[in-house]
Amino acid sequence: MHAEQPDDRRADREHAPRMDEPARVFSLPEVARHLNVTPDGLQRLRRRFAHVLGPGAAGADPIFTTADIAALVTVQKLLAQGYDDAQIDEHLTPAPVVEESPPLLPMERLSDGDSASESGVPQVVGDVLHALVAGQQAVLNGQSNLREMLNVVVQDNFNLKDENRKLRERMLEMERVLAEYQRREETRKERLEGRLRGLESTVAALQQQVAQLIQIQRRQQQRRGWFG
């Protein structure tokens, strides 16, 4: 019995939160965007279910932890499924762990011929109690692991939303740059077309002048031929 206690303490240390890692908190507008609700809607939800949130969410300038966000996400889903407040409270409140007493051994079973003696009864009770404590510790460790996984999922979801927001901003910037580039190209194209039309008009005028000069030269040659 005493040899297994260090393992239990080591499991507690492994699942305990590290003090050197500050927990990230989120503002009310950030959580409202994450839940796809208005800030006023989040305020009403926060006041309605303040008892399932941390102390930071109850202030005048509330801040929310990942555990608070996970609880609010669960509340949203349960409300969408038609649960009332009492059922939601029951769902979010963990059931208390009840230590069951080991069954008492009837004294009439303890006879002189039995292998168990009065000195062996405390050992059996101790083993049963230790098994109960180990089971409770396993349940607590499982709950801690589940909370950590949920916190990681919420954090990853926030990171993905932040990356999506940045990607949308980049796409909008690229679309703006492309639209500006197209506008400039259209302007330059119009200018080039105007210059081309001007050159065509100049070339046509020059061709007309050349034709007139050729006609004048031919007339002069004909006149010279007549007068020899």
Buried (B, 14 or more C-beta within 10 A) or exposed (E): EEEEEEEBEEBEEEBEEEEEEEEEBBEBEBBBBBBEBEEEEBBEBBEEBEEBBBEBBEEEEBBBBBBBBBBBBBBBEBBEEEBEEEEBBEBBEEEEEEEEEBEEBEEEEBEEEEEEEEEEBEEEBEEBBBEBBEEEBEEBBEEBEEBEEBBEEBBEBBEEEEEEEEEEEEEEEEEEEEEEEEEEEEEEEEEEEEEEEEEEEEEEEEEEEEEEEEEEEEEEEEEEEEEE
